[in-house]
Amino acid sequence: MGRKLTNEIEDEPGEPMVARSKMGDATVSELEVKGIENLTQTEKKHLLLQLSRDRVKDSSAGPWEIVDVFREEWRAVKDTLAQPVEINVRDIGRDAPFQVLMDVTQFERELETQE
């Protein structure tokens, strides 16, 4: 039985996570991202959603390779504590580097450790 983390992410146990952009029909599977296994579930979700949005803009985007991941200390963002994460990615198809920046909240990390 599968579950959905949001209405944009399909995450079924034993199956690769897939993100679908609300902006169009583009989907990205974690199988298309080399090195994604080193990310947490929350980081994977954020990254796949960003990559699916990029694919909407340019259908030739992907596959990708994670080059570096930087995680900063917790800091206050709005009314939550967040851990800024910077992921350097290379679009293998276009041989183009880019960065994905995200704030993973403490609440998301706590949910992740409970799963």
GIDAVEN-V216517 format. One record per residue. N is the residue number from 1. OMEGA is omega in radians with two decimals (* if undefined). Layout:
# GIDAVEN-V216517
n: {N N}
omega: {OMEGA OMEGA}
This chain:
# GIDAVEN-V216517
n: {1 2 3 4 5 6 7 8 9 10 11 12 13 14 15 16 17 18 19 20 21 22 23 24 25 26 27 28 29 30 31 32 33 34 35 36 37 38 39 40 41 42 43 44 45 46 47 48 49 50 51 52 53 54 55 56 57 58 59 60 61 62 63 64 65 66 67 68 69 70 71 72 73 74 75 76 77 78 79 80 81 82 83 84 85 86 87 88 89 90 91 92 93 94 95 96 97 98 99 100 101 102 103 104 105 106 107 108 109 110 111 112 113 114 115}
omega: {-3.09 3.07 3.10 3.09 3.00 3.13 3.10 -3.06 3.01 -3.09 3.13 3.14 3.14 3.14 3.09 3.10 3.13 3.09 3.11 -3.12 3.05 -3.09 -3.11 -3.07 -3.11 3.05 3.07 3.10 3.10 3.09 -3.14 -3.06 3.12 3.13 -3.10 -3.13 3.13 3.11 3.04 3.13 -3.13 3.11 3.09 -3.12 -3.13 -3.11 -3.12 3.09 3.12 3.13 3.11 3.06 3.10 3.14 3.07 -3.12 -3.11 -3.05 3.11 -3.13 3.08 -0.11 -3.03 3.06 3.10 -3.11 -3.12 3.04 3.10 3.10 3.13 3.08 3.09 3.05 -3.12 3.05 -3.03 -3.11 -3.12 2.97 -3.12 3.08 3.13 3.14 3.09 3.14 3.07 -3.04 3.03 3.05 -3.05 -3.11 -3.12 -3.08 -3.09 3.08 3.01 -3.12 3.00 3.13 3.13 3.02 3.09 -3.07 3.11 3.12 3.12 3.12 3.12 3.09 -3.12 -3.13 3.12 -3.07 *}
